[in-house]
Amino acid sequence: MNNKLKVKDLVLIGIFAVIYFVGMFAIGMMGLIPILFLVWPFVNGAIMGILVMAKEQKPWTLFIFGILAPLIMFIMGHSYVVLVNGVIVMLLAELTRRKGGYKSFKHNAIANGFFSMWAAGSLMQMLLVKEAYMEITVKMMNQEYANALEKLITYPNMVIVYISAFIGGILGAYLGKKVLKKHFEKAGMI
């Protein structure tokens, strides 16, 4: 296996990113109900983790792919918390994959767990840069929604959100393995 990134790999990252954003946006609609906003990192990890596992396992592909969503959110007005959280969890994911030689399912599943934790960073803004996050939330939704989130997003709840996102990512890896085996290996594509 050639481990060097090529233009083809970057194009595939872009294609996967578009698919990921569409799926993430659809799953994110559950956040219209404030209590479900705490659950979406888990659901996103479990469902979109299937897509992450389908990507070719080369060095830095997961990091590049994974940093796109936090970077775009930051550019669109979210705080530095989303980006810093994204960089940290993507580095953890990349180091985990490296430890497994990019071929170990166990290491790739754990990396997918770390990858899925990026979504929890969007909620951490409520705790670390509360005023700015409240302002964004009121503009995007309304004051009542922002007040409901303020009551729900606490440090103890965020521990649960991070852990559930990690578990969702691992679940997504197992679902991805099953889906890939069932549909792609039988078709002779992988």
C-alpha positions as CSV (number, residue, x, y, z in Angstrom):
1,M,0.0,0.0,0.0
2,N,1.3,3.4,-1.0
3,N,0.9,5.7,2.0
4,K,1.6,9.0,0.3
5,L,-1.3,11.3,-0.2
6,K,-2.1,12.0,-3.9
7,V,-4.5,14.4,-5.6
8,K,-6.9,11.4,-6.0
9,D,-7.0,11.0,-2.2
10,L,-7.8,14.7,-1.7
11,V,-10.6,14.5,-4.3
12,L,-12.0,11.5,-2.5
13,I,-11.8,13.4,0.8
14,G,-13.8,16.2,-0.8
15,I,-16.4,13.8,-2.1
16,F,-16.7,12.1,1.3
17,A,-16.9,15.5,3.0
18,V,-19.9,16.5,0.9
19,I,-21.7,13.3,1.7
20,Y,-20.7,13.6,5.3
21,F,-22.0,17.2,5.5
22,V,-25.3,16.3,4.0
23,G,-25.8,13.4,6.4
24,M,-24.6,15.4,9.4
25,F,-27.0,18.2,8.5
26,A,-29.9,15.8,8.2
27,I,-29.0,14.1,11.5
28,G,-28.5,17.6,13.1
29,M,-32.1,18.4,12.5
30,M,-32.9,16.3,15.6
31,G,-31.2,19.2,17.5
32,L,-34.3,21.3,16.8
33,I,-35.6,19.7,20.0
34,P,-33.1,21.0,22.6
35,I,-32.8,17.7,24.6
36,L,-32.0,15.8,21.4
37,F,-29.1,18.3,20.7
38,L,-27.3,16.4,23.4
39,V,-27.8,13.1,21.6
40,W,-26.8,14.1,18.1
41,P,-23.1,13.5,18.6
42,F,-23.8,9.9,19.4
43,V,-26.3,9.5,16.5
44,N,-23.9,11.3,14.1
45,G,-21.0,9.0,15.1
46,A,-23.1,5.9,14.8
47,I,-24.5,6.7,11.4
48,M,-21.8,8.7,9.7
49,G,-19.1,6.5,11.2
50,I,-20.1,4.0,8.5
51,L,-18.9,6.5,5.9
52,V,-15.7,7.2,7.8
53,M,-14.8,3.5,7.8
54,A,-15.3,3.3,4.0
55,K,-12.5,5.8,3.4
56,E,-9.0,4.5,2.3
57,Q,-6.8,4.3,5.4
58,K,-3.8,6.4,4.6
59,P,-1.9,8.7,6.9
60,W,-3.5,12.1,7.5
61,T,-6.6,11.4,5.4
62,L,-8.8,11.1,8.5
63,F,-7.3,14.2,10.0
64,I,-7.9,16.3,6.9
65,F,-11.4,14.9,6.4
66,G,-12.2,15.3,10.1
67,I,-11.0,18.9,10.5
68,L,-13.2,20.1,7.6
69,A,-16.5,20.3,9.5
70,P,-15.0,22.2,12.6
71,L,-13.1,24.5,10.2
72,I,-16.2,25.3,8.2
73,M,-18.2,25.9,11.4
74,F,-15.4,28.2,12.7
75,I,-15.4,30.2,9.4
76,M,-19.2,30.4,9.5
77,G,-19.1,32.2,12.9
78,H,-18.7,29.5,15.6
79,S,-16.1,30.1,18.3
80,Y,-12.5,28.8,18.4
81,V,-13.8,26.0,20.8
82,V,-15.1,24.0,17.8
83,L,-11.8,24.2,15.9
84,V,-9.5,23.5,18.9
85,N,-11.7,20.6,20.0
86,G,-11.6,19.3,16.4
87,V,-7.8,19.5,16.1
88,I,-7.4,17.7,19.4
89,V,-9.7,14.8,18.7
90,M,-8.5,14.5,15.1
91,L,-4.9,14.2,16.3
92,L,-6.0,11.6,18.8
93,A,-7.7,9.7,16.0
94,E,-4.7,10.0,13.7
95,L,-2.3,8.8,16.3
96,T,-4.6,5.9,17.1
97,R,-4.7,4.9,13.5
98,R,-0.9,5.2,13.2
99,K,-0.5,2.9,16.2
100,G,-2.5,0.3,14.4
101,G,-0.5,0.7,11.2
102,Y,-3.7,2.1,9.5
103,K,-4.8,-1.5,8.9
104,S,-6.0,-2.6,12.3
105,F,-9.8,-2.6,12.6
106,K,-9.6,-2.2,16.3
107,H,-7.4,0.9,16.1
108,N,-9.5,2.3,13.2
109,A,-12.7,1.8,15.3
110,I,-11.2,3.6,18.3
111,A,-10.0,6.3,16.0
112,N,-13.6,6.6,14.7
113,G,-14.7,7.1,18.3
114,F,-12.2,10.0,18.7
115,F,-13.3,11.4,15.3
116,S,-16.9,11.4,16.4
117,M,-16.1,13.5,19.4
118,W,-15.6,16.6,17.2
119,A,-19.4,17.1,17.3
120,A,-19.3,17.5,21.1
121,G,-17.2,20.6,20.6
122,S,-20.1,22.4,19.1
123,L,-21.9,22.0,22.5
124,M,-18.8,22.8,24.6
125,Q,-19.1,26.4,23.3
126,M,-22.0,26.9,25.6
127,L,-19.7,26.3,28.6
128,L,-16.5,27.9,27.4
129,V,-17.7,30.9,25.5
130,K,-21.2,31.2,26.7
131,E,-22.1,34.7,25.7
132,A,-20.9,34.3,22.1
133,Y,-22.7,30.9,21.8
134,M,-25.9,32.3,23.2
135,E,-25.8,35.1,20.7
136,I,-25.3,32.7,17.8
137,T,-28.1,30.4,19.1
138,V,-30.6,33.2,19.6
139,K,-29.9,34.4,16.0
140,M,-30.2,30.9,14.5
141,M,-33.1,29.8,16.7
142,N,-34.7,32.0,19.4
143,Q,-34.3,33.0,23.0
144,E,-36.5,30.2,24.3
145,Y,-34.4,27.6,22.5
146,A,-31.1,29.2,23.8
147,N,-32.5,29.2,27.4
148,A,-33.4,25.5,27.1
149,L,-29.9,24.6,25.9
150,E,-28.4,26.7,28.7
151,K,-30.2,24.5,31.2
152,L,-29.2,21.2,29.5
153,I,-25.5,21.9,28.7
154,T,-23.6,21.4,31.9
155,Y,-20.2,19.9,32.6
156,P,-21.6,16.6,33.8
157,N,-23.9,16.4,30.8
158,M,-20.9,17.2,28.5
159,V,-18.9,14.3,30.0
160,I,-21.8,12.0,29.0
161,V,-22.0,13.7,25.5
162,Y,-18.3,13.1,24.9
163,I,-18.4,9.5,26.0
164,S,-21.6,8.8,24.0
165,A,-20.0,10.4,20.9
166,F,-17.0,8.1,21.3
167,I,-19.3,5.0,21.7
168,G,-21.3,6.2,18.7
169,G,-18.2,6.3,16.6
170,I,-17.1,2.8,17.6
171,L,-20.6,1.6,16.9
172,G,-20.5,3.3,13.5
173,A,-17.2,1.5,12.8
174,Y,-18.8,-1.8,13.5
175,L,-21.8,-0.9,11.4
176,G,-19.5,0.3,8.6
177,K,-17.5,-3.0,8.7
178,K,-20.7,-4.9,8.4
179,V,-22.1,-2.7,5.6
180,L,-18.8,-2.7,3.7
181,K,-18.6,-6.5,3.9
182,K,-22.2,-7.1,2.9
183,H,-22.4,-4.7,0.0
184,F,-18.9,-4.0,-1.3
185,E,-16.9,-7.2,-0.7
186,K,-19.7,-9.4,-2.2
187,A,-19.8,-7.1,-5.2
188,G,-16.0,-7.6,-5.6
189,M,-15.4,-3.9,-5.1
190,I,-13.1,-4.2,-2.1
